[in-house]
Amino acid sequence: MFVLLPTLANLMWNRRDKETWEEYQQLPAYQKDFFWNFKVGPYWLRIPKPHELGVMAGGVTRAIDRITGDKRAMEGWWGSMASGAMPLNTPVESTGPLKPMLELYFNKDSFQGREIVPAWEKDLKLELRKGTEHASGAGQGIASAINKTGLEVDPRQVDYLLQNLGGLGQITTDVTRRPLGEAAVRATGYVSGTPGASARDVQWVFDWARRNGHMNAQFIRDMTALRKVALDAKTAAERDSANAQLRQAATYLRDALEQSQ
C-alpha cells in the first residue's frame, strides 16, 4: 500500500491536463517503471521507487492506462519486471568495470535501451556525422585530442563514458552543454527534461525503420531534422516545443505504420 498510494497519486497528478498526460505517456519505459515522475514546470521530477515493488505497482497504473484507452500502456513493462527481478539489470552488468566499453562496442546503452550513436550515423565517417556537434563541450574537446593521435572517437561516445563516472561526469557534460542553472538542476539525477528522441513512439518508429530497411526513407529524414531542431534550440521553451513536434510526428507515423501492417 505504501507503494501503491504514491503511484496512484502520481497518476492523478499527471492526468491533470491533456498535454501533461500525453507527455507522461511518452516517457521511456525505464523512467516510468523505476521512478515516480511528476511534471513540475518545464521538468520531470524523478523520485526513485522501491525496486521490485515499485515496478509491480507501476504495472497497476499501466493496466489502468490500458483500460482508459492507451493501447500501448503495457509496452516495456515486462522488460522492467524481468530487470527488477534479476540481481543484475542486464547480462552486460556482470562484466563490472568493462560494461561501458562493451556497450560502446555494441553501441547500446543497456539501461536506457537506446543507441549511443544513432543508427543513421554510426556507419558514416566521423567527419560526416552531423550529430557530433550536439555532444558536450567536454566530449568534443576530449574526442578532438584523441583523434589527433590517429584514432577515431565520436564525441558522444566520450559523453557516454563521462556520464558513467557518476555525478562528476554528469556535471562535466551538462555544464559544457547547457546553461549553468539547468545543468545544476539536471546534475542531481532527480530531474529530466521533456522526452524527445527517447520518447516511446520516437524510439518505436526508428526501431521499425531499422528492422525493415527504411533508415533512408523521407519520414526518417524528416524526424531526424526535427530532432536536430530540438538539439539546436537556444532556450528550454524552444527545445520543449521542438520535442513536442517530434513526439506528435512519431505518434502519427506509428499509427499509420501499424495500420498498414
N, C-alpha and C positions, 0 to 999 in steps of 0.2 A: 504493500500500500504506500509506503514512503517513497517508492519509485514511481508508482502509477499516478499518484496525485499530481506531482510536478509535471509529469508527462502530459496529462490531460490539460493542466494549466497552460503549458507550452502550446498545445494545440489550439486552445481558445484564444490565446494572445495573438497567434499568427493568423487566425481566421478573422481578425477584426476588420480587415478590408480586403478587397479583391486583389489589389496589387501586391500586398504583403503575402497573401496566401499563395498566389501564383509563383512568386519568387521563392517562397519556402519549398514548394513542391519541386523546384529545380535544383535545390541543394544536392551536392553529391551524396551518395548513399552512406559513406562512412561518416559524414558530418551529421546526418540526421540520426544515425544509429548509435553513435558513441558520444554525442553531445546533445544537451537541450539547447536549442537555438532560438534566441529572442531578437527580433528586429528592433534595434534602438537607433533612431536617427538613420544615418546612411550605412550603419554597420550591423553585422550579425554578432551578437554576444554569444559565445560558445561556453557552456558550462558542462564539464565532463560528467558523464553518467557513471554509476557503479557498473562495472564491465558487463558480465553476463545478464544480470537482472535488468540493466538499462536497455540492452538490446531487445530482451524479451518484451519489456514494456513498450518499446518502440514499435514492436510488431502489432500491439493493440491499436496504436494510433494509425498505423498504416492500414490495418483492417478497417478502421472507421473511415479513413480516406477513401478506401476502395468502395465501401458501401455507399458513400455520399457522392460517388461519381468519378473519382480519379482511377481510371482503369490501369494505370501504371504504378499505383501506390506501393505495391509489394516489390518492385524492381530493386534488386541488390540486397534485399533484406536477408535472404538465405545465406548469401556470402558473408554478411556481417555476423549472422548467428554461428556459422562454422568457424569464423575467425575468433569470435568471443569464447567459443568452447575449447579452442585449442591452446596449449601452453604458449605456442608461437603463432602470431597472426598469419604468417606465410612461411612456407618452407625455406625461403631465402634468408629468413631471420636466424636460422640455425647456424649460419655462416659467421655470425658475430660481426667483428670489425670489417670483414670482407663484403658485407651486404651492400654498402654504397657502390663499390667497384663492380660487383656483379650486376647491380641494377643499371649502372651506366653501360655495361657491356650489352645488356638486353634492352636498353633504352626504355626502362619501365620503372616508374615509381610504384612499388607494390602496395604501399599503404593507401595512396590516393587513387590507384588504379588508372593512371594516365601515363602517357609517354613524356619523357624528359625533353626530347627534341621532337617536334611534331612530325608525323609520318610523311607529310608532303615536303619536308625539308631534309630529313635525315640522310638521304642518299645524294644530296646535292653537294657540290664543292663548297667549302666553308665560305668563300667569298660571295657565293650566290644565295646564301641563307639570310634573307632579309630580316628574319625574326631575331637574329643575334643582337640587333640594335635595341631590343627591348630587355635585354639582360641588365642586371645591375651594373653600376659603375665599377664595383669591386670585381665582379665576374669578368667584365670586359678587360679591365686592366691586367688581371692575373692571366687570362687567356692570351692576351696580346704578348705578354712577356714569355709565356711558354711557347707560343707559336714561332717566336723569333729563333728558337733553337732547332726548328725544323719539324716539330711535332704539329699536329692539327687538333686543337681542342676548341669545342664550341663553348662560348661564354655561359650558356645555360647549363652546361654540364658542371662548370665551376660553381655556379649558383647552387646547384643541387647538392654538391659536396659541402659547400659552406653551410647550407641550411641543415645538413645532417650533423653539424657540430653542436647544435643546440642553440640556446638563447643568443650567445655572442655572434654566431654565424648568421642567425636570422636578422639580428640588428644590423650587421655589416651589409647584408644585401639590401635590406629595406631602406637604410639611411642613404644609400647611394642610388636608390631608385625612386623614392617617394619623398614628399616634403617631410621635414623632421617630425612635426606633430603627428602625422599619420603613421610614420614609421614607428614612433614610440608606442602608439596605441597597438599596432599590429604585433610588435615585438613581445607583448605579453603572452601571446599564444591563445588568448581567450577571445580574440576579435578577428573577424574576417570581413571582406567586402562582399558586394553583391556577386553572385555566381555569373561568370561569363563563359569562357572556354571550358570550364569544369562543370558547367550545368548539365543536368541529366540528359536533356534532349540534344544538346550540342554534341556531347560525347557519343550518343547513340547514332546520330547522323554521320559523324566522322568514322565510327566503327563500321557502320553499314557500307559506306563508300569504300573503305579499305578492304573489307571482305569481298565485295562484289566488283572490285577493279574500276571504281569510278572516282579515284582521287583527283583526276584531271578534269572532272565534269564542271560545267559552268556554275552549278549551285554550290560546289565546294569552293570554287574561286570566290564566289560572292560572299560566302560565310567567312572565308579567310580574310577578305577585305574588311568585313565588319569587325572581326577580331582585332585587326590592325588599328582600326579607328579607336577601339576601346583602349588598346595599349598606348596609343599616341595621345590620348586625352590629357589635357593640361590640368583639369580640375576633377574632383571626385564626382561632381554633378554630371559633367560631360561623360566620364567613364561609365557611370551608372546608366545613363541614357543609352549609350552605345551597347552596353551589355544587355540591356532590356531588348533592344532591337535584335541582337544576336540570338537571344533565347526565343523570341517570338518567331523569327525566321526558322529556327531549328524545329520548333514545335509544329509549324505549318508543314515543313518538309517531311518531318517524321510521319505526320498524319497521312500525307499524300503517298509516301513510300510504303507505309503499312497497308493502305487500301489497295495499292497496285499489286501486292503480293498474292 
